[in-house]
Amino acid sequence: MNYLTLIKETSMFDIVELTESYELTYLKKSFSKSDRVTLFPMGDIHFDSKYCDRKLLKNHLDYAVENDATIIILGDLFDLMQGRGDKRHQKEDLLPQYLKGSYINRVCEDAAEFFKLYKKHIKFIGEGNHEQSWKKHNESDPLDIFSDKLKSKNTLYGSYSGFMKISMGYVNGTKTSKREYPTKQSLTMYYSHGSGGHAPVTKGTIKANRRQVNIDADIYISGHTHQALYLPSGRLYLSNQGRVLTRVLRHFVVGTYKTGRDSFSERNEFGPAISEGVMLHFYLKGNKLNYSVETF
């Protein structure tokens, strides 16, 4: 990969697909102390649901554009519960614009029209359980249909879960009077749409801890529970210099935009959904990649 081709006049990450993962990369010839590159992970939008808060969704997307953020969507872009064969189907939950014609085409056309203003910033869309359920029962891929209608050259469509390497650095490396910095500094992020139930008591902490035991990463991001969670933890390790240090791992569960209570939520006695957003602001400090966290 020739990373020189990725240098653009923007502060967004570029995404490349590797053999079994993805890499979000941002390179410059020089960095100032104020340089930040922002990542906005979001999920559980359920865009076609009658209970999707599109006003809040637009506010968050507009805020992402203001911050020149790279947007990644971690599944359940669509709700897709109103198909004819879906046992969760309720006529009163179907939006009027989807009553005529092909249901899936209408949904994808509506979503593409809404998201076209943000497609420059949307670099990745993964599958959620709602997209997978539609594929299983209807033998068509809603993200493929959406991709055809959005016509974005910037967006990759990926799997339910996987790894992303987040990299920042200098185009050809840089030297100071004391040391030479390599081209890139990186952190490993594991993403997953999520699985399991609503987690009304634990808020997903059990699943988060299981991921941190079984999967090695610096950052973990998931969704699915319609809750919002920030769970840091520490891990001791021995450095190359023989020092015992602490490595901080952070797990984020992103909220949902399906804030209303449909009949499915009421029957299952789900608690209120949480819509809090989170942004990660990455920056270089010496020879280390750091990031700060913003919630909104």
VOKE-199907 format. One line per 3 residues: number of its first residue (from 1); for each residue x, y, z of C-alpha. Coordinates in steps of 0.001 Angstrom, whole numbers, plus 500000, padded with zeros to 6 digits. Example, Ala and Ser with C-alpha at 12.3 -4.5 7.8 and 13.67 -1.06 7.14 Angstrom:
2
1	512300 495500 507800  513670 498940 507140 $
***
This chain:
296
1	500000 500000 500000  501405 503379 498943  500226 505655 501733 $
4	501402 508735 499829  498270 508364 497713  496155 508874 500832 $
7	497425 512357 501684  494562 514832 501291  493609 518273 502526 $
10	491393 516938 505280  491672 515877 508889  489675 512689 508369 $
13	491015 509168 508389  491285 507230 505141  490243 503603 505325 $
16	491900 500691 503547  490847 497055 503598  493589 494610 504517 $
19	493533 490813 504306  491612 490214 507541  491086 493707 508938 $
22	490853 497403 508134  493186 500322 508725  492187 503908 509422 $
25	495192 506009 508431  496101 509685 508683  499524 510880 507592 $
28	501044 514365 507350  504467 515836 506735  504331 517566 510120 $
31	502030 517820 513124  501266 520651 515522  500276 520140 519151 $
34	496686 521039 518285  496293 518496 515471  493438 516083 516141 $
37	491753 513433 514017  488262 512522 515169  486434 509212 514995 $
40	482661 509029 515499  481475 505433 515983  477707 505050 515883 $
43	475191 502270 515467  471658 501042 516041  470212 503824 513921 $
46	467165 501803 512810  466574 504499 510228  463312 503183 508778 $
49	461666 502688 512170  458776 504920 513105  460602 505388 516413 $
52	463954 506524 514982  464730 510029 516241  465830 511505 512915 $
55	466148 514989 514356  468690 513785 516918  470405 511682 514250 $
58	470787 514735 512019  472114 516805 514936  474784 514201 515689 $
61	475772 513842 512035  475958 517620 511626  478166 517792 514716 $
64	480402 515105 513192  480759 517189 510024  481611 520270 512096 $
67	484422 518245 513698  485519 516817 510325  484977 513413 511919 $
70	485371 510017 510329  482081 508161 510807  481827 504389 511188 $
73	478426 502694 511562  478457 499465 513563  475347 497753 512257 $
76	471572 498102 512400  471557 501059 510078  468139 499665 509217 $
79	465279 498296 511307  463553 496222 508594  460935 494730 510899 $
82	457933 495519 508700  458450 492972 505953  455481 490749 505161 $
85	457045 487611 506652  458472 489205 509787  456772 487983 512959 $
88	457506 491359 514590  455517 493168 511880  452946 495679 513138 $
91	450975 497771 510639  450848 500746 512995  454650 500804 513116 $
94	455059 501140 509333  455906 504629 508076  453485 505841 505375 $
97	456235 506426 502769  456961 502685 502776  453385 501539 502088 $
100	453658 501541 498287  456045 499709 496022  458955 497529 497106 $
103	459429 497880 500860  463187 497302 500872  463793 499604 497876 $
106	461730 502387 499431  463636 502099 502710  467046 502160 501005 $
109	466087 505068 498730  464877 507076 501724  468064 506327 503680 $
112	470336 507184 500738  468600 510527 500304  469083 511304 504005 $
115	472721 510189 504261  473959 511645 500953  474934 514878 502750 $
118	477252 512874 505017  478670 510244 502655  482036 512008 502456 $
121	482464 511343 506182  480997 507816 506355  483975 505517 505826 $
124	482610 502200 507079  479225 500483 507539  479060 497066 509159 $
127	476253 494564 509407  473938 494293 512392  471518 491570 513375 $
130	468659 493360 511586  470518 493373 508251  471527 489738 508751 $
133	467953 488742 509572  466680 490388 506382  469343 488596 504317 $
136	468441 485249 505856  464704 485502 505195  464627 487493 501960 $
139	467806 486483 500100  468779 490079 499409  471368 492307 501050 $
142	470016 495671 502260  473524 497166 502492  474187 496224 498861 $
145	470970 497960 497816  471795 500978 499973  475317 501131 498538 $
148	473968 501201 494975  471672 504091 495836  474131 506104 497968 $
151	476889 505897 495344  479705 506695 497752  483283 505973 496713 $
154	484496 506676 500260  482538 503963 502082  483526 500365 502777 $
157	480881 497810 503763  482122 495230 506217  481357 492367 508503 $
160	479490 492101 511793  482713 492301 513803  486429 492623 513248 $
163	489600 494624 513805  490647 498095 512742  494155 499471 513058 $
166	494092 503205 513814  497283 504850 512570  498683 508367 512552 $
169	502128 509496 511588  504536 511256 509313  504732 510702 505580 $
172	508425 509785 505584  509198 509746 509290  510671 512760 511048 $
175	513755 513537 513068  514380 515689 516102  517625 516449 517859 $
178	516974 513587 520276  515263 510817 518340  513802 509665 515057 $
181	510098 508850 514881  508884 506036 512654  506321 506712 509951 $
184	503259 505590 511916  501999 505042 515448  499034 502726 515866 $
187	496336 501481 518201  494220 498374 517665  490437 498661 517821 $
190	488043 495738 517942  484509 496455 516787  481358 494371 516982 $
193	477716 495156 516461  477121 493178 519640  475046 490210 520686 $
196	472858 488874 523445  469902 490497 525149  468964 493973 526242 $
199	471172 493738 529378  468851 495868 531535  470836 495236 534739 $
202	474475 494823 533698  474299 497332 530799  476627 495054 528836 $
205	479510 494970 531315  479689 491148 531340  479970 490985 527569 $
208	482523 493818 527599  484715 492003 530124  484501 488780 528116 $
211	485736 490607 525036  488674 492065 526936  489625 488589 528193 $
214	489322 486834 524830  490333 489546 522360  493511 491614 522443 $
217	492945 495268 521525  493430 498779 522886  489894 499981 522136 $
220	486653 497994 522013  483457 499375 520493  480072 497680 520260 $
223	476357 498402 520198  473177 496297 520044  471934 496753 523621 $
226	470522 500264 523007  472454 501388 526066  475536 503595 526366 $
229	478552 502438 528338  482134 503458 528968  484179 500780 530720 $
232	487939 501315 531230  490139 498592 532673  493848 498072 533307 $
235	496302 495321 532418  499818 494978 533799  502648 494238 531408 $
238	506428 494116 531411  508118 496625 529113  511200 495916 526985 $
241	513181 497880 529594  511996 495560 532382  509527 498009 533934 $
244	506081 496962 535147  503579 499273 533470  499805 499538 533127 $
247	498074 499355 529800  494629 500967 529816  491909 499252 527774 $
250	488688 501123 527047  485360 499641 526016  482606 501811 524537 $
253	479027 500727 523910  477376 503228 521583  473767 504291 522044 $
256	470796 504060 519701  468593 506447 517752  465543 504218 518127 $
259	464359 506070 521188  460612 505495 520975  458922 502439 522407 $
262	457478 500139 519764  455220 497191 520492  458190 494790 520511 $
265	459919 496829 523247  456758 497032 525311  456028 493302 525111 $
268	459557 492533 526290  459486 495221 529025  462651 496900 527756 $
271	463857 499915 529672  464403 503331 528066  466945 503507 525256 $
274	470060 505686 525577  471097 507977 522712  474405 509390 523962 $
277	477081 509798 521311  480834 509428 521733  483766 510835 519769 $
280	487403 509813 520015  489912 512572 519245  493294 511082 518268 $
283	496569 512979 518471  500307 512313 518449  502363 513044 521532 $
286	506009 512291 520887  506250 508711 519675  502860 507666 521036 $
289	499326 507785 519655  496852 509070 522256  493183 509975 522245 $
292	490676 511889 524301  487007 511029 524727  484033 513327 524204 $
295	480426 512419 524919  477422 514394 523765 $
***
